[in-house]
Amino acid sequence: MASILAVDDSASMRQMVAFTLKGAGFDVKEAADGVAALAEAKRRKYDLVLSDVNMPNMNGIELVKELRQLPDYKFVPVLMLTTESAGDVKMQGKQAGATGWIVKPFNPEQLLSTIKRVLG
């Protein structure tokens, strides 16, 4: 099954996401911010990255920019899972290379169907 790196500074949100994804059979690794996620992405290639936008140390949009610089992550889907729904922030994410945008609170079925769609 596909491996997913779930990035969010909220421990409860990471737990909810991991619970949903693991329940669907995905291999999930969690990271608390963009810095930790980038370090983890350099250690191991993931099939998909799911990241919050607003985080300390390195936000989700900066993370997408950094990931897109890595040869292993040029084409890996990166979904933003965030409370941010403003058009300008979505545009920044798209310009950085984000694949898609899911607004919190998320519906588990919608999250899983979106992930399955982008993974092909």
N, C-alpha and C positions, 0 to 999 in steps of 0.2 A: 504494500500500500504506500501511497505517497507520503513524503515527509514534509512537515510544515513547521516553520519557525513563527511562533506567535509572540508579538512584541507589544507590551502595554505596561505603563508604570503602575497601574492599579492591579494589585495582587488578586482581588476578587474577580476582576474582569478576565485576567489571564486564566484563572481557575475555571470560569464559566466557558470560555472559549475552548480550553483544553478538554474539558469534560465533554462538550459537544463534539469536538473533532475526534477524540479518542473513541467515543461511543460509535462513531461512524467508521472506525477502523484505521484512522490516520495515525501516523507516528508523529508525535508533537513534542517540540522542544520550546521552552519558554525563555523569554529575555525581558528584563525590567526597563530597558531603555535602548535607544539607538546605538550607543557605544557598545553595550553588551551584545546586542544583536549582530552588529558588524563583526565583532570578534568571533562570535559563533559561526557566522556565515563564512568567515575565512578558514575556519577549522573543518567545516563540513558543508557539502552542497545540499541545499534543500530544494524540493520541487516547487514550493510556494512560500512566500513570506506574507504574513498578515500583520499589519502594524497600525497602531494608534498614530495620530498626528501630534497631539500635544503631550510631550514628555520632557523631563529634565535631561540635561547633558547633551543629547542629540535628538531633535524631533524627527517625526516620521518622514517628512519631506526631505530633510537632510540625509536620512538613512537611505531613502530611495536613490538619491543622487550618488551616494557613496557605493551602494550596491551595483548600480549601473556601470560604475568604473571597473568592476571586477569581471574578468573574462567569463567566469562561471555563472554570473548573474545578469548578463546582457539581455537574455530572453526569458528569465524565470519570472513567472507572474508575481506581482506585488500588489496585494489588495490593501486598501486603507480601511480600517474599521474604527470609526471616530464619531464624536459628537459634532464635529465640524460639518456644516452643510452649506456654508457660504460659497457662492460661485467662484469668487476670486481664490479661495483656498483650494477648491477642487481644481481650478486651472493651474495653480502652482504645482499641485500633485501630478497632474497630467503632464505638464512640462518637464517635471523631474523624472518621469518615466513610470508613474503608477499605472497599473493595469485597470484597476477598478476602484469603486468607492462604495462602502456600506456604512450607513449611518446608525449609530447606537441610539437607543437600545436595539440590539439585533434580534431577528427572528431566527431561531436555530435552523429551521428548514430552509429559509432563504439563504442563510450563510452557507449551508452545505450544498445547495443547488448551484450557487454562484461559484463556489470552489470547484465543484465537479465540472462545471461548464468551462472555466478557464484552464483547468488541467486537461481538458479534452477527454 
